[in-house]
């Protein structure tokens, strides 16, 4: 039998981490709960465990469903089926299990809840290399990114949501005493407030980067009392199954119902996501994926509140630079990172037709293009570098779409660089693709007005930098953008860009160069997605990511304690009460 | 020309009030910003000003539109047309004016914004009697309720939302310094965060109690940077027009665009609310009104975020009492108050077939009914008391519906008390109605399963108290309820009721008797509407009432200040940073 002391013990052991996280979400200064910490002993033997998992059933003790081979899961590196079976349950079964777990979980106190959630994150951190191998061989990320982006950064995003939820819930008092005079009679009441969860929640993950959005959604939900059904993409289940297993281990250990967190699996041939997110028992949906599906969810899910992160055609505007080298390298780096299979990758590079002002005179568009292509090739044609930065391509469809798009560009503009595979130094069969660079005009909007998933950038020639800015910000507002990038030495232009992208609701990086990827979004510091443009509604993470997942429900009754006056540390309150 | 010093001056003069409000939303103890304060000199001559307004155009300086007679506005007391013209503008014009005001307003600093909003509330407070007369002769409320419920309480709800918005915005820092090592290179960035408004907002008011929901919606919106278009019911414009005028006076005085707050008027014959709330330029909708229209908005408004308060069939469950007198009087009082034209009024009284346990033995259902009818009649048949408590009925339709419903009840159950008008001691023509009491069975669910607007209660005979509780809470969850009431001396039963109504998302009053109306909802202390059941989505007020109305958008750039390390008051942060 569970009692809150088990959770509170975890709370005490992780309290320092939580307090530091709570301070960081307010200061927004650089902080990480996981980066730089010494890896755990638990993670030794990760490679062996990964190897042993291949071709074997993935055990989730007491999980609903029947073990079923996940045929869509194929490593982008080895191109071999992972051959892993997972429990497959119907949506009805999963919702029923979730509702059943919710009842007990909702009685767990706030500190205990936080303690258990912190321990869940800790257990994933302790197995970060093993988790990274699972991420790598499903998403196609390089091992470095799998450890950082899908590891520490994703855990930080989870911790950030956990800390925000804790803060928000802690602001609601458990009870209050209330008194007011009606004529000569004083009515005294005691009021108690409880936070009631909305749940169950369906958390739908994308194929290429599931952890980064799933962890925050899980902890926003679970902290606010909601059971979670994690629905990974059928081609990218393993890392999420592993997280589910570790999360459940904490629950089981303390005697709680492990079905607070479950896994929903399906096949590409018979997808269940639409059934899941429209199930009458599902009351919260967190979705990460394509704009088309995200929009379908926003339009069709009526029984649940919805949080989405979809995609944007993220713009770059080039106005003026001191020296073009660093910006070009920064853009090339951000485009190359994981072959641009990331929501924050730049796609549309707006350049003024007259060229880019530099300290050494104007850089003509043609020369900019040449140097951009060259910078991209310095990554994509050097296999060891490409393997580290580009990684592999998650699915075949990205390559097909790239080829189709290249044909479309050839009809109108110029293909400056063809997308070409590179030979992965370790995995001969790896599905790889270097970037496609297309030179187009403003009029070719149909080509660049949506997110083209994968390694493609458009260099879009604009009459001048002001037009470039207006178009880039206008597109961000109407088509959606998560990030935007401006390179300019002119402060008034920078100020106009800040206003324009703020209004469009896209985070802006100004003159960012150097070793940090320009598209990097830091938990605790960078707000990710605003909800002000079509790229999604879920901000990682501000108060809006937590509210709505629960409500405060009160009960009140006569206060029968004798002669007690409400005690208050606020003299102002006491003074006012005599007026009431 | 406006500068923030004008707003900041108001901030300083109201700062103490804001700080006390901020403390109250956390402590949830009894506090009011307006009750008990000495009325202002400004309010002298309220009656004369009201008289002068009748039959005259209502001037709103620089407001878009053409003065148009509001033919639907008829006093429920005198039954005479008010004969007031208001500016009537098209939805397009109002949205354009709002967007135009938004640009400048969004640059107003947080303190100045709060100062101007506090002053707006203060100006309404200073004219509280005049405002109350306008409320009375449009809504039908008695003068006492017009001063309290539509006056001080509504202002408190506005101040509560203002304080919550202030708190939430104040938690977002303006900027942060960020640093992280990538290999041997330290990347340093300065980040700036701005809160960007979503707006414009359409605030749709109900006819019978507009101020109580409009003020919080206005200040939640305006504080977060959004212009507001207030859309009163065509039969109940005057009080809102007055508020708009006073709000605008503050803006004009400091040189800001008064169209930050505008009034949208229409006719019952040609309503524009659907056009307004689905206008592509409207990004936020706050709606108070019928469940049918609220549901239409929730289903059809796709371009805006939506906050609704509709209605519920609020239940009472009678289990056991010490002495039945006080509870019966409390129920009768809550039903009588403003002829139950309030969202928190009880409607469905569940009684066990075997009677209600009391200290003096069991009170049979028949006797309970008799005593309830008697208690109701003690108010409704004494004209001076009825005038003070019941007030008048806002519209003819309520009476028609009451008559139809009485016929339906006669076919199935028993009409225990016919709704009858009372003779208003002051206004001979007043549209009045005492309560209708219907005795029905659990099976007559079609009669009581929706909110029946106006003075009607159903006494619903249930096999036993447990069934009564299960049905009452089940209905609250599936049909919607804002409040619920339980009378019981049995603590385990009370605990089950608390769980059941918490799960249903309805606030619960337990054994509440005495001079405070049992349905009274106190700003700063009582949470009103949870969003967990169909009675609406907008909680007055928690963080969810503020989030979504704005987003944080950031920009970041290299930190070029020499040698500066991020300063922090958090040693834990500094320690962690060295790991990063």
Interface residues (C-beta under 8 A of the other chain):
Chain A: X16 X19 X20 X23 X24 X26 X27 X28 X29 X30 X31 X32 X33 X35 X36 X37 X168 X171 X172 X173 X176 X177 X178 X179 X180 X182 X183 X185 X187 X189 X191 X192 X193 X194 X196 X198 X298 X299 X302 X494 X498 X501 X502 X503 X505 X506 X507 X508 X509 X510 X511 X512 X513 X514 X515 X516 X522 X525 X526 X527 X530 X531 X532 X539 X542 X543 X544 X546 X547 X548 X551 X552 X553 X554 X555 X556 X557 X558 X566 X568 X570 X572 X573 X576 X577 X578 X579 X580
Chain B: X16 X19 X20 X23 X24 X26 X27 X28 X29 X30 X31 X32 X33 X35 X36 X37 X168 X171 X172 X173 X176 X177 X178 X179 X180 X182 X183 X185 X187 X189 X191 X192 X193 X194 X196 X198 X298 X299 X302 X494 X498 X501 X502 X503 X505 X506 X507 X508 X509 X510 X511 X512 X513 X514 X515 X516 X522 X525 X526 X527 X530 X531 X532 X539 X542 X543 X544 X546 X547 X548 X551 X552 X553 X554 X555 X556 X557 X558 X566 X568 X570 X572 X573 X576 X577 X579 X580
